Amino acid sequence: MKVGIQTSCTDQTLTPQALAAEAEARGFSTLLFAEHPHIPVGRESARPEHHGGGELPDYYKRTWDPFVASSFAAAATTTLEIGTGICQLALRDAIVTAKSAASIDRLSGGRFVFGVGFGWNADEFPSHGQDFTHRHRVVRERIGAIRSIWTEEVASYAGTFVNVAPSWCWPKPIASPHPPILVGGDGPVAMKHAAEWADHWYPTSGALDGGAAGTIRALKDRAESFGRDPATVDVWPLALPGTEDRLLGEYAEAGVSRVNLAFPSRPGEEQLRELDRLATLVSSTLGPDAC
């Protein structure tokens, strides 16, 4: 089982390149960066419980752009997979995002991972000219356009919310057929979208409390109902802080192929100590070669 980390990297934590180098040195497989382009001062949306509930932590206001962070992380490493966990795709232009992701994938030698989500914070949407109620359909269409841009010589897409005229757009990603696409979200709607058009469902560990093996089977059955080969889609859970001791062994036994650990946004020295703790935990749970 591959073990990576996901974090909200900010101007008050280790830099993306420093964190990436330290994570790679300890044997972690993946580093994914969270995204919130901005946080309106006026707050109406309640923070979901699986995000911690209550008031928004300061790091929500300070995240690096995840594509810029990924490019610095990729340049500082040689084997670490890097990417978005998750990209707020409903708030982004599909063509520009496809270009950014393909550029990072190409320059990193095929190491980019594209995690996308639908967004829970309705407060962010008006400033981007987006309707919160349409976000699931918008993300689905933008993924369709991005996949076309990544894989077709003459790309195009015609949808309700996204339209790309027949166009040329290089570079294409190295990863074949394209970088892995993750869908974040804990509920049945996110699972449905993952089963229909993604490579991995990326829920927090709470969504697997009924049993990881059963969750994997349910996702694959749902993918098969969409006419997909169930082998092409999998569950890639995000273990929340404080659950790692319990879940690493359980997930490995259940056949989970990859897991990310939620990594805190703290000052650099604290992050280094936490990396050491997690690496020791992974090694003692999964074996000395795991991390």
Secondary structure, DSSP 8 states (H G I E B T S, - for coil): -EEEEEE--BTTS--HHHHHHHHHHTT--EEEE---S---SS--S---GGGT-SS--GGGGTB--HHHHHHHHHHT-SS-EEEEEEEEGGGS-HHHHHHHHHHHHHHTTS-EEEEEE--S-GGGSGGGT--GGGHHHHHHHHHHHHHHHHH-SSEEEE-SS-EEEEE------SSSSSS-EEEE-SSHHHHHHHHHH-SEEE-BGGGGTT-HHHHHHHHHHHHHHTT--GGG-EE--EE-TT-HHHHHHHHHHHT--EEEEEE----HHHHHHHHHHHHHHHHHHH-TTT-
